Amino acid sequence: MTSPTRLASLACGCLRPPGLGKVRMGGFWADRIEATRARTVPILHRRCEEAGMFDQIDPHRPVPEQRIPFSTAFGGSAVRPVGGNVTAQMYWDSDVAKVIEASAACLAGKRDPELEAMVDRIVDMYADLQAEDGYVNSWFQRMQPGKRWLNLRDCHELYCAGHMIEAAVAYFEATGKRKFLDVVRRYADHIIERFGPEPRRPGYCGHEEIELALVKLARVTGDRRYLDQARYFIDQRGQKPRFFEVEARERNEPPEAFAHRAPDYNQSHVPVREQTKVVGHAVRAMYLYSAMADLVTEFGDDGLRRTLETLWEDLTSKRLYVTGGLGPSPDNEGFTRDYDLPNESAYAETCAAVGLVFWASRMLGVSPDARYADIMEQALYNGALSGMSLDGSRFFYENPLESQGDRHRWEWHRCPCCPPNLARLVASIGSFHYGVGDDALAVHLYAENDAELSVAGRTVRVSQRTSYPWDGAVRIRLGLDEPSAFTLLLRIPGWCERPTLRIAGEAVDLSAVTRDGYAWVRREWRDGDTVELDLPMDVQRLYAHPDVRADRGRVALRRGPVLYCAEAVDQTAPVHRMSLPKTGTLSARFRADLLGGVAVVSGPAETASAAGWEGRLYRREPAAAEPATLTAIPYFAWDNRAPGEMSVWLHEA
Amino acid sequence: MTSPTRLASLACGCLRPPGLGKVRMGGFWADRIEATRARTVPILHRRCEEAGMFDQIDPHRPVPEQRIPFSTAFGGSAVRPVGGNVTAQMYWDSDVAKVIEASAACLAGKRDPELEAMVDRIVDMYADLQAEDGYVNSWFQRMQPGKRWLNLRDCHELYCAGHMIEAAVAYFEATGKRKFLDVVRRYADHIIERFGPEPRRPGYCGHEEIELALVKLARVTGDRRYLDQARYFIDQRGQKPRFFEVEARERNEPPEAFAHRAPDYNQSHVPVREQTKVVGHAVRAMYLYSAMADLVTEFGDDGLRRTLETLWEDLTSKRLYVTGGLGPSPDNEGFTRDYDLPNESAYAETCAAVGLVFWASRMLGVSPDARYADIMEQALYNGALSGMSLDGSRFFYENPLESQGDRHRWEWHRCPCCPPNLARLVASIGSFHYGVGDDALAVHLYAENDAELSVAGRTVRVSQRTSYPWDGAVRIRLGLDEPSAFTLLLRIPGWCERPTLRIAGEAVDLSAVTRDGYAWVRREWRDGDTVELDLPMDVQRLYAHPDVRADRGRVALRRGPVLYCAEAVDQTAPVHRMSLPKTGTLSARFRADLLGGVAVVSGPAETASAAGWEGRLYRREPAAAEPATLTAIPYFAWDNRAPGEMSVWLHEA
């Protein structure tokens, strides 16, 4: 048996995701990535063009109209958008940036000169647009000239800057091309010159994003000033006097006229370190917490770490859907009250689940703890992945856990933030599977892939062979040019009840080596060493806390990391009439013919009979139960076939 | 045993409610009426003044501003209105008219010179406002002069006329004063001159109301022209070309720019006689159907009667809350899809339930059928009565069947239609208890009261002694100056399983005399004859049709006509955690000390324990059940004490 070893060198900041292109995904994720590359990314470029985003950016084109009928923009009925008009948006730079970032992730996995040329053209536009002083924002330069930096609360200016920085970093990583990176660096320098302690001006953005982007810029350039600037924005947030109120008064607006009313909408109600509840707009919150986690990693900031642990506990114990979706309310696109998790009206924006994956991933940089990896996996395979159709062509902005059959994926949206956000996550998903440190290699997620990673100064080739998430048998082979001592950290998923591990053919006592949900295996690894991790996947029933009103008397089904739902097309009775007996056996079967290949869960159920109810709406006897069969599919794959009802939480009889 | 007799003369139109002041209520309703008289009606007058309604009507005052901050209008924090401003509304005449009608009903029950003087002052304003040609509408005469009759679809012009007519008829009935009746007659004549077949102009109102009002005007004046005009408006509705589309084009507006989108919003999508589904705005629908029922009564119109039966069936078998509330959606204040009856988000406007009482009452004029009386009673005691606090001072506009504790009665509302609507119903509730015909007397509702009715040309004094709705023992004594032969129709409520009847001490075989839910007892009645009707009230469990998603696995409790709910203040555990065992015994007890005296239902329940859930949101075992006691109060009486959760539909374990 291998004995547990605590890596002395495993301190804050030592586990980082590998860069773009280091992990080549196969199996499950290869399909998702290929759909993203072949369908989603071209669609994204086309929609940006059709909506007029490039007209807004390109200084050589005429300044566009602000309102374009959707039918004109998208050539009529071929596209089914939400809403009646495209309205030029102040945050379009961020959408274009996410499209670049998604494109970059695809390019890192597979060269594509045509796609690269499309990105280069956008980069050229931005380079041409950039002002002498470094400022670059198509809305304020082209649509609203002269209004720069007057309203950080509402105008997404630093938010757009952040996404452009992320995009430029990704494009540099993927292609080695520096032009866009140079543009955003000049812009970041301009921002640093402007915002900061006296004699600079105070400020931070109404939509967090610049903070995490500056950390990325610091890491890729090695320039600490960007890190310090991120810390400034975070530490300044919520200090008194509240910047957004000062700024509103300077605009001669009453601060209380804020459309979103309370300052907790953008997490500026109290200083960040004093926050104890996840509040407000969910995407904003996730991006803020992601940046905070980065700062913990970079600065070893224990105070901020404690804050994040409190916020994590609050989210995961009171405010998170079982899908990993978050932010139940359309009113603030965000959080409401503890245990307020309605199913049919769930907002649960795709971007918020994507943001949670980002935050969780960064918490793993702080500390390898399966609490974070479990939630990352839960959000990834369910509430995030549900945002895109299997073929990559249609999208959910909201991710309800129940539908009467009237909710369908759309081809485009007035606020098109989600498709490129999910696309960049999917295309770069390999990076989320591993964490590499000076003396350690962590496997956070399991999936078929081949990675080439740098650990302890040496290259380690990792081959994962598995049918995950449909089967829990994982075979890892390490490829090393020479023997190398380091700690291999293997996540033991919280959902798995009887995991077993063999290293180089030898059984490992997991209870002895597991700490915070990771098995720590330190040894001198040799080329060809194998890891056999078996994670049996039972179909599990999940129940919600009794204060979750919407889920009283209901059960959800999970197998491995995948959450299931009943969709009308698979059932012999209406979904809302079905219930599961408390004791019925549920079994899973992989069906290669269905939904691109998924494990289906089925078992005996009951359906409430409508017999005897003719012409009656209420009566003194409940409906009789008739036998039925439940067939449940992965939640992420719903609404890819005939439209109909769907429910994650099933009645239990 | 008395044998069943079908009244030969009981044809369409023969059963009409007695006029105002004929029935003096005691017991349960005396309390409600007194609250209305002493609290609600004075509040209504005060709010009309404070909101500026009288400023708008009175031609001797300056034309008011259109927007008045609520805090100014209502003297600050003493009133807790919904919304930030009073905005002068085109439908204010209707609100003032309903206040007059409620006042009239109170005056019919109890003289009150001060109240009468207040009404007289308003009547004087309207008389002074009335134009030479008879037109009278304060919005279009004072706020929007020159814009009469340009937009019947949206501007409530005929709707306001209808409410003024109803008010004038009621005030005439209550006081004998003709001044207001003369005003509205001249206005009705003006309307008749304008709207009708060629050479008059086509038209009907976007909010039905004028139709039923014209029937009332015809009945009180004996002038058939008003009846014919009502029939014109009803038969014209939905004919092609659609009037609202023609009218919109005349205003140079695209007809499809209708804010409420579809013509079924106001039931003008197809001709009224072809309608088969209750659709659109619920109050509009109820007022339309009420007028249609009046026409069946007045014209013996069998086609219209069949339409109404279809619509009734549709409403009561697919689209009605168990409270008798209706119209689930705030979007159209109306109907959506079959079985779409969400509880927490239920709109179920007070006015809609009041309108259903009106419609049901008129269906009883068409035919004495307990189907109609049962629904009338259900809506009255539950979904309508819930709209007013026990003391008559606070109101619900929406009547959800479930609350997390955040829904409370308000003191005033931007759209103040509901309080005077319910007030006029409560103050005139005696009229709804009886139907009188040439040769018959029907008792539709049971309650402590003394009535003086005219049947078969003779005065019949009816004394009901009962503690209804808390007890089902009803003792009726007939007072006659001389013996008189007529049929007494006694409703046997659908909720009652073992009714018994004794007439003048002799047992009656109800199965032999009951038809359509009414016991028909024809005999020569003598002074002092007694009717002993016993309607045992069990606590009953009700279940909803299996297609009502919101009520799956849930049960509602009813006792007699009263529907129950669990309110937080009475429970030892949070309402949402409670469940009723399927087989537990529930008992009722009258508590004079509670909520002005109500029967309380209680019994063993379970509560889901939060033990073991610390820090967890989902787990593999359901929450353990702990014993608890359920205490349920009448739904209509909720939110009269400490704020908290409420639920009508309780989980069944």
Contacts between the chains, C-beta under 8 A, distances in Angstrom:
chain1	res1	chain2	res2	distance
A	313	B	615	6.7
A	316	B	617	6.5
A	317	B	615	4.8
A	317	B	616	6.3
A	317	B	617	5.3
A	318	B	617	6.4
A	320	B	617	6.2
A	322	B	617	7.9
A	322	B	618	5.4
A	337	B	404	7.9
A	340	B	404	7.8
A	404	B	337	7.8
A	404	B	340	7.8
A	404	B	549	7.2
A	540	B	620	5.9
A	541	B	620	6.4
A	542	B	618	4.9
A	542	B	619	7.1
A	542	B	620	6.4
A	543	B	618	6.8
A	543	B	619	6.1
A	543	B	620	7.2
A	543	B	621	6.6
A	543	B	622	4.3
A	543	B	623	6.9
A	544	B	617	6.7
A	544	B	618	5.7
A	545	B	610	7.2
A	545	B	613	5.1
A	545	B	616	6.8
A	545	B	617	5.3
A	545	B	618	7.4
A	545	B	623	7.6
A	546	B	576	7.8
A	546	B	577	4.8
A	546	B	608	3.5
A	546	B	609	7.1
A	546	B	610	5.8
A	546	B	613	7.0
A	546	B	623	4.3
A	547	B	574	7.3
A	547	B	576	7.0
A	547	B	577	7.1
A	547	B	610	7.0
A	548	B	617	7.4
A	549	B	404	7.3
A	549	B	576	4.6
A	552	B	576	6.6
A	552	B	577	7.8
A	552	B	579	7.7
A	552	B	608	7.4
A	552	B	651	5.4
A	553	B	553	4.6
A	553	B	579	7.5
A	553	B	651	5.5
A	555	B	622	7.8
A	556	B	618	7.5
A	574	B	547	7.3
A	576	B	546	7.8
A	576	B	547	7.0
A	576	B	549	4.6
A	576	B	552	6.6
A	577	B	546	4.9
A	577	B	547	7.1
A	577	B	552	7.8
A	579	B	552	7.7
A	579	B	553	7.5
A	608	B	546	3.5
A	608	B	552	7.4
A	609	B	546	7.1
A	610	B	545	7.2
A	610	B	546	5.8
A	610	B	547	7.0
A	613	B	545	5.1
A	613	B	546	7.0
A	615	B	313	6.7
A	615	B	317	4.8
A	616	B	317	6.3
A	616	B	545	6.8
A	617	B	316	6.5
A	617	B	317	5.3
A	617	B	318	6.4
A	617	B	320	6.2
A	617	B	322	7.9
A	617	B	544	6.7
A	617	B	545	5.3
A	617	B	548	7.4
A	618	B	322	5.4
A	618	B	542	4.9
A	618	B	543	6.8
A	618	B	544	5.7
A	618	B	545	7.3
A	618	B	556	7.5
A	619	B	542	7.1
A	619	B	543	6.1
A	620	B	540	5.9
A	620	B	541	6.3
A	620	B	542	6.4
A	620	B	543	7.2
A	621	B	543	6.6
A	622	B	543	4.3
A	622	B	555	7.8
A	622	B	652	7.8
A	623	B	543	6.9
A	623	B	545	7.6
A	623	B	546	4.3
A	651	B	552	5.5
A	651	B	553	5.5
A	652	B	622	7.7
